[in-house]
Amino acid sequence: MNNKGATLTELLVVIVLVTVVLIPTVHSLHKTYIWQDKDDKRIAVRILNNEIEEYLSSKSESDSSKYVYLNNIRWELLFNATATPDSSIKKIKASIIRNKTCYAEIYFLKYAE
């Protein structure tokens, strides 16, 4: 009887650990930040393990910079800070650059889960 009790206790501990620790941690590592302008154009970026994983609806050209297409014009998107999977992140600042001139500063204001 004690053997079955220990097994049941161990199983409950594993279930609690997975539910309380593992699932929220994995969920917090992967977020999509979305920026939206007044014309309802959207640029999204996925963050995974502190790294920018990919841009949605954009073309990746290199590790240090990405390119987005707005009105069929290629714009360079440069981040001035790294993002973390911390839930306290409210915005990520980036610059849209064309012909070495900063066109606009944009912010990824929220994330979609």
LUMTORNU-12756 format. One line per 4 residues: number of its first residue (from 1); their letters; for each residue x, z, y of N, C-alpha, C, O. Coordinates in nm, 3 decimals, padded with zeros to 5 digits. Layout:
N
NUM = a = X/Z/Y/X/Z/Y/X/Z/Y/X/Z/Y  ...
! end
This chain:
113
1 = mnnk = 00.083/00.000/-00.120/00.000/00.000/00.000/00.086/00.000/00.125/00.057/-00.072/00.221  00.192/00.080/00.125/00.281/00.084/00.241/00.346/-00.051/00.265/00.366/-00.092/00.380  00.379/-00.120/00.157/00.443/-00.251/00.169/00.350/-00.351/00.239/00.393/-00.426/00.326  00.222/-00.350/00.202/00.125/-00.440/00.265/00.103/-00.400/00.411/00.087/-00.487/00.497
5 = gatl = 00.103/-00.271/00.439/00.086/-00.222/00.576/00.201/-00.267/00.666/00.180/-00.306/00.781  00.323/-00.260/00.612/00.439/-00.304/00.690/00.432/-00.453/00.716/00.465/-00.499/00.825  00.390/-00.530/00.617/00.378/-00.675/00.634/00.273/-00.708/00.738/00.294/-00.798/00.820  00.161/-00.640/00.735/00.055/-00.663/00.833/00.102/-00.625/00.974/00.073/-00.695/01.070
9 = tell = 00.174/-00.513/00.984/00.227/-00.470/01.113/00.326/-00.572/01.167/00.322/-00.607/01.285  00.415/-00.620/01.081/00.512/-00.721/01.124/00.442/-00.849/01.171/00.482/-00.910/01.270  00.339/-00.889/01.098/00.264/-01.008/01.135/00.197/-00.991/01.271/00.198/-01.082/01.354  00.139/-00.874/01.295/00.077/-00.847/01.424/00.180/-00.850/01.537/00.152/-00.902/01.645
13 = vviv = 00.297/-00.794/01.513/00.404/-00.796/01.615/00.444/-00.940/01.647/00.460/-00.974/01.764  00.460/-01.023/01.547/00.496/-01.163/01.567/00.387/-01.235/01.647/00.418/-01.311/01.738  00.262/-01.212/01.613/00.151/-01.276/01.684/00.150/-01.234/01.831/00.131/-01.317/01.920  00.169/-01.105/01.856/00.171/-01.055/01.994/00.289/-01.116/02.071/00.272/-01.158/02.185
17 = lvtv = 00.406/-01.121/02.010/00.524/-01.177/02.077/00.503/-01.325/02.111/00.536/-01.369/02.221  00.450/-01.400/02.018/00.426/-01.542/02.041/00.324/-01.561/02.153/00.341/-01.644/02.241  00.217/-01.482/02.149/00.110/-01.495/02.248/00.154/-01.450/02.386/00.122/-01.516/02.486  00.227/-01.340/02.395/00.260/-01.282/02.524/00.389/-01.339/02.583/00.399/-01.353/02.705
21 = vlip = 00.487/-01.371/02.500/00.619/-01.412/02.551/00.644/-01.561/02.538/00.673/-01.627/02.637  00.632/-01.613/02.420/00.675/-01.751/02.393/00.586/-01.855/02.459/00.637/-01.945/02.526  00.456/-01.846/02.442/00.365/-01.948/02.496/00.374/-01.956/02.649/00.388/-02.066/02.701  00.366/-01.844/02.723/00.379/-01.856/02.869/00.515/-01.909/02.914/00.524/-01.980/03.013
25 = tvhs = 00.622/-01.875/02.841/00.756/-01.923/02.877/00.765/-02.073/02.860/00.812/-02.142/02.951  00.721/-02.125/02.748/00.725/-02.269/02.725/00.637/-02.341/02.826/00.674/-02.446/02.878  00.521/-02.284/02.855/00.429/-02.345/02.950/00.490/-02.351/03.090/00.471/-02.449/03.161  00.564/-02.247/03.129/00.619/-02.242/03.264/00.739/-02.334/03.281/00.777/-02.364/03.395
29 = lhkt = 00.799/-02.381/03.173/00.916/-02.467/03.184/00.882/-02.610/03.222/00.969/-02.685/03.265  00.758/-02.648/03.207/00.721/-02.788/03.224/00.607/-02.798/03.324/00.493/-02.764/03.293  00.637/-02.845/03.444/00.536/-02.856/03.548/00.548/-02.992/03.614/00.654/-03.053/03.616  00.438/-03.037/03.669/00.437/-03.162/03.744/00.402/-03.130/03.888/00.295/-03.075/03.917
33 = yiwq = 00.491/-03.165/03.979/00.467/-03.144/04.121/00.410/-03.273/04.180/00.457/-03.382/04.149  00.311/-03.258/04.265/00.243/-03.375/04.320/00.248/-03.371/04.472/00.220/-03.268/04.533  00.284/-03.482/04.532/00.275/-03.498/04.676/00.171/-03.603/04.705/00.164/-03.705/04.637  00.089/-03.578/04.806/-00.017/-03.671/04.841/-00.019/-03.686/04.992/-00.020/-03.587/05.064
37 = dkdd = -00.020/-03.810/05.039/-00.025/-03.832/05.184/-00.167/-03.864/05.229/-00.260/-03.865/05.148  -00.182/-03.890/05.359/-00.316/-03.911/05.415/-00.385/-04.035/05.361/-00.508/-04.044/05.366  -00.309/-04.131/05.310/-00.368/-04.253/05.254/-00.392/-04.242/05.104/-00.421/-04.342/05.038  -00.380/-04.120/05.051/-00.406/-04.093/04.910/-00.306/-04.160/04.817/-00.336/-04.184/04.700
41 = kria = -00.186/-04.190/04.868/-00.078/-04.234/04.780/-00.019/-04.109/04.717/-00.005/-04.006/04.784  00.016/-04.117/04.591/00.067/-03.999/04.523/00.201/-04.028/04.458/00.223/-04.136/04.401  00.290/-03.930/04.466/00.416/-03.934/04.393/00.422/-03.804/04.314/00.395/-03.697/04.370  00.456/-03.811/04.188/00.463/-03.690/04.106/00.599/-03.682/04.040/00.661/-03.783/04.010
45 = vril = 00.644/-03.561/04.019/00.771/-03.539/03.950/00.752/-03.431/03.845/00.688/-03.329/03.870  00.807/-03.454/03.728/00.800/-03.355/03.620/00.928/-03.275/03.616/01.038/-03.331/03.623  00.914/-03.143/03.606/01.028/-03.052/03.600/01.033/-02.992/03.460/00.933/-02.941/03.411  01.149/-02.998/03.397/01.166/-02.938/03.265/01.302/-02.871/03.259/01.405/-02.937/03.278
49 = nnei = 01.304/-02.742/03.233/01.429/-02.666/03.221/01.521/-02.684/03.341/01.639/-02.715/03.326  01.466/-02.665/03.460/01.541/-02.672/03.586/01.588/-02.811/03.624/01.656/-02.827/03.725  01.553/-02.912/03.547/01.598/-03.048/03.577/01.478/-03.136/03.607/01.370/-03.119/03.549  01.498/-03.229/03.697/01.393/-03.326/03.723/01.393/-03.423/03.607/01.489/-03.498/03.587
53 = eeyl = 01.285/-03.421/03.530/01.280/-03.499/03.407/01.244/-03.645/03.436/01.309/-03.736/03.384  01.142/-03.667/03.516/01.103/-03.804/03.544/01.008/-03.809/03.662/00.943/-03.710/03.697  01.001/-03.923/03.722/00.903/-03.948/03.826/00.793/-04.031/03.766/00.818/-04.130/03.696  00.672/-03.991/03.792/00.558/-04.067/03.742/00.525/-04.176/03.844/00.526/-04.151/03.965
57 = ssks = 00.496/-04.294/03.796/00.465/-04.409/03.882/00.583/-04.445/03.972/00.563/-04.486/04.086  00.702/-04.431/03.922/00.820/-04.471/03.998/00.927/-04.519/03.902/00.914/-04.507/03.781  01.033/-04.572/03.958/01.140/-04.629/03.877/01.267/-04.545/03.894/01.308/-04.516/04.006  01.327/-04.507/03.783/01.450/-04.429/03.786/01.570/-04.522/03.783/01.581/-04.607/03.694
61 = esds = 01.660/-04.506/03.880/01.778/-04.592/03.886/01.908/-04.517/03.853/02.001/-04.575/03.797  01.912/-04.387/03.887/02.033/-04.310/03.858/01.997/-04.162/03.851/01.883/-04.124/03.875  02.096/-04.080/03.817/02.070/-03.937/03.807/02.056/-03.873/03.944/01.978/-03.779/03.960  02.128/-03.921/04.044/02.131/-03.854/04.174/02.019/-03.899/04.267/01.983/-03.825/04.359
65 = skyv = 01.966/-04.015/04.246/01.857/-04.061/04.333/01.755/-04.139/04.252/01.787/-04.194/04.146  01.636/-04.143/04.302/01.527/-04.214/04.237/01.466/-04.307/04.341/01.485/-04.290/04.461  01.393/-04.404/04.292/01.327/-04.496/04.382/01.178/-04.494/04.355/01.134/-04.489/04.240  01.101/-04.496/04.461/00.957/-04.502/04.450/00.909/-04.627/04.521/00.976/-04.680/04.610
69 = ylnn = 00.796/-04.673/04.482/00.740/-04.795/04.540/00.610/-04.762/04.613/00.512/-04.720/04.552  00.611/-04.781/04.745/00.493/-04.763/04.827/00.469/-04.894/04.900/00.559/-04.947/04.965  00.350/-04.948/04.889/00.317/-05.078/04.950/00.414/-05.187/04.907/00.454/-05.271/04.988  00.452/-05.183/04.780/00.543/-05.282/04.721/00.682/-05.285/04.786/00.752/-05.385/04.775
73 = irwe = 00.720/-05.179/04.852/00.854/-05.166/04.910/00.927/-05.055/04.836/00.870/-04.948/04.813  01.050/-05.080/04.801/01.128/-04.979/04.729/01.186/-04.878/04.828/01.253/-04.915/04.925  01.159/-04.750/04.801/01.209/-04.642/04.885/01.297/-04.552/04.799/01.266/-04.528/04.683  01.402/-04.503/04.855/01.489/-04.410/04.784/01.439/-04.268/04.808/01.411/-04.230/04.922
77 = llfn = 01.427/-04.192/04.702/01.379/-04.055/04.712/01.493/-03.960/04.678/01.542/-03.960/04.565  01.536/-03.881/04.774/01.647/-03.789/04.756/01.599/-03.645/04.771/01.532/-03.611/04.869  01.635/-03.562/04.675/01.601/-03.421/04.684/01.715/-03.346/04.750/01.832/-03.374/04.723  01.681/-03.251/04.837/01.785/-03.171/04.900/01.799/-03.034/04.835/01.877/-02.951/04.882
81 = atat = 01.725/-03.010/04.729/01.736/-02.883/04.658/01.693/-02.903/04.514/01.615/-02.993/04.484  01.743/-02.818/04.427/01.701/-02.828/04.287/01.575/-02.745/04.268/01.554/-02.645/04.337  01.495/-02.787/04.176/01.370/-02.715/04.146/01.390/-02.628/04.023/01.470/-02.660/03.935  01.318/-02.521/04.018/01.323/-02.434/03.901/01.183/-02.422/03.843/01.084/-02.445/03.913
85 = pdss = 01.172/-02.385/03.717/01.039/-02.371/03.656/00.972/-02.239/03.690/00.880/-02.196/03.620  01.016/-02.174/03.797/00.959/-02.047/03.838/00.821/-02.071/03.900/00.803/-02.163/03.979  00.726/-01.989/03.865/00.590/-02.008/03.915/00.578/-01.981/04.065/00.476/-02.014/04.125  00.681/-01.921/04.126/00.675/-01.892/04.269/00.706/-02.015/04.355/00.689/-02.010/04.477
89 = ikki = 00.749/-02.124/04.294/00.779/-02.245/04.370/00.650/-02.299/04.431/00.553/-02.325/04.360  00.650/-02.315/04.561/00.532/-02.366/04.630/00.552/-02.511/04.673/00.457/-02.589/04.677  00.677/-02.547/04.704/00.700/-02.685/04.748/00.844/-02.725/04.720/00.933/-02.640/04.712  00.865/-02.854/04.705/00.999/-02.911/04.690/01.013/-03.015/04.800/00.929/-03.104/04.813
93 = kasi = 01.118/-03.004/04.878/01.137/-03.096/04.989/01.218/-03.217/04.943/01.316/-03.202/04.870  01.178/-03.334/04.986/01.250/-03.456/04.954/01.246/-03.549/05.074/01.163/-03.533/05.163  01.336/-03.645/05.076/01.339/-03.743/05.184/01.314/-03.882/05.127/01.368/-03.918/05.022  01.230/-03.958/05.196/01.214/-04.098/05.161/01.304/-04.177/05.256/01.291/-04.166/05.377
97 = irnk = 01.395/-04.255/05.200/01.497/-04.323/05.280/01.489/-04.473/05.256/01.475/-04.518/05.142  01.498/-04.549/05.363/01.506/-04.694/05.353/01.612/-04.742/05.451/01.611/-04.705/05.568  01.703/-04.826/05.402/01.812/-04.878/05.485/01.891/-04.766/05.551/01.927/-04.776/05.669  01.919/-04.659/05.476/01.999/-04.544/05.519/01.935/-04.466/05.634/02.002/-04.386/05.698
101 = tcya = 01.808/-04.488/05.661/01.737/-04.414/05.764/01.627/-04.332/05.698/01.551/-04.382/05.614  01.620/-04.206/05.736/01.517/-04.119/05.678/01.382/-04.159/05.734/01.357/-04.150/05.854  01.295/-04.203/05.647/01.162/-04.246/05.688/01.067/-04.128/05.701/00.987/-04.121/05.794  01.076/-04.036/05.608/00.985/-03.920/05.609/01.038/-03.810/05.521/01.106/-03.836/05.422
105 = eiyf = 01.006/-03.688/05.558/01.030/-03.574/05.470/00.900/-03.548/05.396/00.795/-03.538/05.458  00.907/-03.536/05.266/00.786/-03.510/05.189/00.801/-03.381/05.111/00.912/-03.335/05.084  00.690/-03.325/05.076/00.689/-03.199/05.002/00.598/-03.212/04.881/00.486/-03.262/04.890  00.648/-03.166/04.770/00.564/-03.152/04.652/00.498/-03.014/04.666/00.563/-02.912/04.647
109 = lkya = 00.372/-03.014/04.699/00.307/-02.891/04.740/00.245/-02.809/04.627/00.226/-02.688/04.643  00.214/-02.870/04.516/00.148/-02.796/04.410/00.188/-02.856/04.277/00.249/-02.963/04.273  00.155/-02.790/04.171/00.182/-02.847/04.040/00.055/-02.854/03.959/-00.034/-02.770/03.971  00.049/-02.955/03.877/-00.064/-02.970/03.785/-00.020/-02.922/03.649/00.086/-02.961/03.600
113 = e = -00.098/-02.837/03.589/-00.060/-02.782/03.460/-00.125/-02.858/03.347/-00.104/-02.824/03.230
! end
